[in-house]
Amino acid sequence: MRETERQKGLKPEKFFEEPNFSSPNFSRNKEEKVLKTTRVKGRAGKYFVVFLIVFLVLGATAGAYFFLPRATIILHLNKSEKSMSLAIKADTQTSSLDETKEEITAALEQISKEKSGEFEATGSQSGAGKATGKVVIYNEFSSESQPLVVTTRLETSDGKIFRITKSIVVPGLTQVGEETKPGAIEVEVTANKPGEEYNIDPTTFKIPGFKGGPKYEKFHAESTKAIEGGSKGEATNVTAEDLAAAKEKLVAEAKKEVLEDLRNRLGSGRHFFEDTALFDVASSNSSEKAGSQVPKFTYTVNIKVRVLSFQEEDVRELIRRKEKNSDSSLAQIDFEKGINYVLSESDVEKRISEV
């Protein structure tokens, strides 16, 4: 077998020519990429610089936030006490707050109160006493009212006679939905005769004057408390001093209660001076006259009060404005300790107060 040419030491034939990479005419098959840079000029360049600076600042801030130590800053505000004295006038004729005149708006408050109480008679006299008490008279006869004159008789089932002490008018029947209600009125009664036998427990009465007619069965009276005071020999009676003491006691109690009612009605936002309140006793009456032979009596008073009030926030606002005009605008006033009011003058009739 013929030896191969390589074995013979012969050079193989060149089936292709090796490329000469150093040749200037050589061209690479792969596409050569050329990187180009564009220089930013003019206004766009300025924007680019600004963007770069902002980016670096934000990056530095974020790095400081996450990697640098942090500290908490606490501010302590100094407090100082300062007193201020103002002569403030509260007037119902002032429509709004006026810091120049130091005036605020006032309001006239009016409220009434009725007060009743039962009192012991302290007088005594020789002789027999008549029992007294109260009853309610009912009209079940018709819708028309029924007048009854003073001393009209009321009779118990066992024949004891009592008389009403004043003229009255008993209301007629009324219709409330499907229910018919009798007319009713309360009246005081006195035993027809003195004596302990007229001291009776709660009971019912008929009107003997209606006997023999249709009204007799349709009118009746009821007492809810015992009728007392009947006696023989020594009798208890109401004195003028009893009536005066009862009125004085009730008026004093009514004054306190009506001021409390006014405070509750106005609430904590308004202020008034109790010492400037004007009280009027609108009415006063007793169930018994002086000399009446009864062990007890009821007294009733009705009083009215007038007083000026003002809004406390108006006072605080006036102080704020005066302080702002005279001191630093950064000052803040704390009213935690409240405001002390000293009344200089007040005239409820003229509707002004000065503090």
C-alpha positions in Angstrom: 0.0 0.0 0.0 1.3 3.4 -0.9 2.5 5.5 1.9 0.8 8.7 2.6 2.4 11.9 1.6 2.7 12.9 5.3 4.6 9.8 6.0 6.9 10.5 3.2 7.7 13.9 4.6 6.0 15.7 1.9 3.9 18.8 2.5 0.3 18.4 1.9 -1.2 20.2 -0.9 -2.9 23.5 0.0 -6.5 23.0 -0.7 -7.2 26.5 0.7 -5.1 29.5 1.5 -4.9 30.6 5.1 -6.1 34.1 5.7 -3.7 36.8 6.5 -5.1 38.6 9.5 -2.4 41.3 9.2 -3.4 42.1 5.7 -5.0 45.5 5.3 -7.4 44.1 2.9 -8.8 41.6 5.4 -12.4 42.1 6.4 -14.0 40.4 9.4 -17.3 38.6 8.8 -18.7 39.8 12.3 -20.2 43.2 12.3 -18.0 45.7 14.2 -20.0 47.8 16.7 -18.9 51.4 17.0 -19.8 53.2 20.3 -20.6 56.8 19.8 -21.0 59.5 22.6 -23.0 62.6 22.3 -22.1 65.7 24.2 -24.9 67.5 25.9 -24.8 71.2 25.1 -26.7 74.4 26.0 -29.9 74.4 28.3 -30.2 70.6 28.2 -26.7 70.4 29.8 -27.8 72.5 32.7 -30.8 70.2 33.3 -28.5 67.2 33.2 -26.2 68.8 35.8 -29.1 69.7 38.1 -30.5 66.1 37.8 -27.2 64.7 38.6 -26.8 66.9 41.7 -30.3 66.0 43.0 -29.7 62.4 42.4 -26.4 62.5 44.4 -28.0 64.5 47.2 -31.0 62.1 47.5 -28.6 59.2 47.5 -26.5 60.7 50.2 -29.6 61.5 52.3 -30.9 57.9 51.9 -27.5 56.5 52.9 -27.4 58.8 55.9 -30.9 57.7 57.0 -30.1 54.0 56.8 -26.4 53.9 57.9 -25.7 57.0 60.1 -26.8 57.3 63.8 -30.0 59.2 64.4 -31.0 61.5 67.3 -34.4 62.6 68.7 -34.7 66.3 69.4 -37.0 67.3 72.3 -38.1 70.9 72.7 -38.9 72.2 76.2 -41.2 75.2 76.2 -40.7 77.6 79.1 -43.8 78.6 81.1 -44.1 81.8 83.0 -47.0 83.1 85.1 -48.4 86.5 84.4 -51.4 88.3 85.9 -53.6 90.6 84.0 -56.3 92.8 85.3 -59.1 94.1 83.1 -62.2 96.2 83.8 -64.7 94.4 81.6 -68.2 95.6 81.0 -71.0 93.2 80.2 -73.9 94.9 78.5 -77.1 93.6 76.9 -76.8 96.5 74.4 -73.4 95.3 73.2 -73.8 93.1 70.1 -70.3 91.7 69.9 -66.9 91.6 71.7 -65.1 94.9 71.6 -61.5 94.8 72.9 -61.0 98.5 72.5 -63.8 99.4 74.9 -63.3 96.1 76.8 -67.0 95.2 76.4 -68.7 91.9 76.0 -72.3 90.8 75.4 -74.6 90.1 78.4 -78.0 88.4 78.5 -80.9 89.0 80.9 -82.0 85.7 82.4 -85.4 85.3 84.0 -86.8 82.2 85.7 -89.5 81.4 88.2 -90.0 78.8 90.9 -92.9 77.5 92.9 -92.4 76.0 96.3 -94.9 74.5 98.7 -94.7 72.9 102.2 -96.8 71.6 105.0 -96.4 73.3 108.4 -97.6 72.7 112.0 -99.9 75.2 113.6 -98.5 76.4 116.9 -101.4 78.4 118.3 -103.8 77.1 120.9 -107.1 78.3 122.3 -109.8 77.1 124.6 -112.8 75.4 123.0 -113.5 72.7 120.6 -111.8 72.3 117.2 -113.2 71.3 113.8 -111.5 68.6 111.7 -110.3 69.7 108.3 -108.8 68.1 105.3 -108.9 67.8 101.5 -111.1 65.9 99.1 -111.4 65.5 95.3 -114.9 66.0 93.8 -115.7 64.0 90.6 -118.3 64.8 87.9 -119.5 61.7 86.0 -122.8 63.3 85.1 -122.1 65.2 81.8 -119.6 67.2 79.8 -120.9 70.4 81.3 -119.1 71.9 84.4 -120.9 72.1 87.7 -120.5 75.1 90.1 -120.7 74.5 93.8 -120.9 77.4 96.3 -119.0 77.8 99.5 -120.3 75.6 102.4 -121.7 73.0 100.0 -122.2 69.8 102.1 -120.4 66.5 101.6 -121.7 63.5 103.5 -120.0 60.3 104.5 -121.7 56.9 104.4 -122.2 57.0 108.2 -123.8 60.5 108.0 -121.0 62.8 109.0 -121.3 66.2 107.3 -118.3 68.3 106.0 -118.5 71.6 104.1 -116.3 73.0 101.3 -114.4 76.1 102.3 -114.7 78.0 99.0 -116.8 78.2 95.9 -115.6 75.9 93.0 -116.5 74.7 89.5 -116.3 71.0 88.9 -115.1 70.3 85.3 -117.3 68.1 83.0 -116.6 64.8 81.4 -113.8 64.6 78.8 -113.1 62.1 76.0 -109.5 60.8 75.7 -109.4 58.4 72.8 -112.0 55.8 73.5 -112.0 56.5 77.2 -114.3 58.9 79.0 -112.8 60.6 82.0 -114.8 62.4 84.7 -114.1 66.0 85.6 -112.3 66.5 88.9 -111.2 69.2 91.3 -109.6 69.3 94.7 -111.1 71.4 97.5 -110.6 71.8 101.3 -113.4 70.8 103.7 -114.2 71.4 107.3 -116.3 69.3 109.7 -119.8 70.6 110.2 -119.3 70.4 114.0 -116.3 70.3 116.3 -115.2 67.0 117.9 -112.8 64.2 117.7 -115.4 61.9 116.0 -114.9 63.9 112.7 -111.3 62.8 112.6 -111.7 60.2 109.9 -109.5 58.0 107.6 -109.7 58.4 103.8 -113.3 57.7 102.6 -115.9 58.7 100.0 -118.7 61.3 100.1 -121.9 62.1 98.4 -123.5 65.6 97.9 -126.8 65.5 99.8 -128.0 68.6 97.9 -128.4 66.5 94.8 -130.4 63.8 96.6 -133.6 62.9 94.7 -132.1 63.8 91.3 -129.9 62.2 88.6 -126.8 64.1 89.8 -126.8 62.4 93.2 -125.4 59.1 91.8 -123.1 60.8 89.3 -121.3 63.2 91.7 -119.1 62.0 94.5 -116.0 63.0 96.5 -113.0 61.1 97.8 -110.3 61.9 100.4 -106.9 60.4 100.0 -105.6 61.5 103.5 -107.1 61.5 106.9 -109.2 64.4 108.0 -107.9 65.6 111.3 -108.1 68.4 113.9 -111.4 67.7 115.5 -111.2 68.1 119.3 -113.0 69.1 122.5 -111.7 71.5 125.0 -108.2 72.8 123.9 -107.9 73.5 120.1 -104.9 74.1 117.9 -105.0 77.1 115.6 -102.9 78.8 112.9 -101.3 82.1 114.0 -100.0 85.0 112.0 -96.5 84.1 113.1 -97.0 80.6 111.7 -97.9 82.1 108.3 -95.0 84.5 108.3 -92.5 81.8 109.3 -93.8 79.5 106.6 -93.4 82.1 103.9 -89.9 83.1 105.0 -88.7 79.5 105.0 -90.2 78.7 101.6 -88.9 81.9 100.0 -85.3 81.2 101.2 -85.5 77.6 99.9 -87.0 78.7 96.6 -84.2 81.2 96.0 -81.5 78.6 96.4 -83.4 76.1 94.2 -84.1 78.7 91.4 -80.5 79.7 91.2 -79.5 76.0 90.9 -82.1 75.6 88.2 -80.6 78.6 86.4 -77.1 77.2 86.6 -78.2 73.9 85.2 -80.1 75.6 82.4 -77.2 77.8 81.4 -74.5 75.1 81.7 -70.8 75.7 82.5 -70.2 78.0 79.6 -72.0 81.0 81.1 -71.4 82.9 84.3 -73.6 85.1 86.6 -73.2 86.7 90.0 -75.7 85.3 92.5 -75.4 88.4 94.7 -76.8 90.6 91.9 -79.9 88.5 91.3 -83.2 90.3 91.8 -86.0 88.2 93.4 -89.7 89.0 93.3 -92.3 87.1 95.3 -95.0 86.8 92.6 -97.5 85.2 94.9 -97.9 83.5 98.3 -100.9 81.9 99.9 -101.9 79.6 102.7 -104.5 76.9 102.9 -105.6 78.3 106.2 -106.1 81.8 107.6 -104.7 83.0 110.9 -107.1 81.8 113.6 -108.1 78.6 111.8 -108.5 75.7 114.2 -106.4 73.1 112.4 -103.3 71.2 113.4 -101.5 71.7 110.0 -101.6 74.0 107.0 -100.0 74.2 103.6 -98.2 77.3 102.3 -97.2 78.0 98.7 -94.9 80.7 97.3 -94.0 81.6 93.7 -90.8 83.6 93.1 -89.2 85.1 90.0 -85.5 85.9 89.6 -83.7 88.2 87.2 -80.0 88.2 86.7 -77.4 89.0 84.0 -75.1 86.4 82.5 -72.2 86.4 80.1 -70.2 84.0 78.0 -66.9 83.1 79.8 -65.3 82.4 76.4 -65.8 86.1 75.6 -63.7 87.0 78.6 -61.0 84.6 77.6 -61.0 85.9 74.0 -60.8 89.5 75.2 -57.7 88.6 77.4 -56.1 86.8 74.4 -56.5 89.9 72.2 -55.2 92.3 74.8 -52.2 90.1 75.4 -51.5 89.7 71.7 -51.6 93.5 71.2 -49.2 94.1 74.2 -46.8 91.2 74.0 -45.1 88.6 71.8 -47.4 87.1 69.1 -45.9 83.7 70.0 -47.3 83.9 73.5 -49.9 81.3 74.4 -52.2 81.8 77.4 -53.2 78.8 79.6 -56.5 79.3 81.5 -56.1 76.1 83.5 -56.2 78.0 86.8 -59.3 79.8 85.8 -60.3 83.4 86.0 -61.1 85.3 89.2 -64.0 87.6 88.9 -64.5 90.6 91.2 -67.8 92.4 90.7 -67.4 96.2 90.6 -70.9 97.2 89.8 -74.1 95.7 88.5 -77.5 97.0 87.6 -79.9 94.4 86.4 -82.6 97.1 85.7 -80.1 98.8 83.4 -78.9 95.4 82.2 -75.2 96.0 82.8 -72.4 94.5 84.9 -68.8 95.5 85.4 -66.1 93.1 86.6 
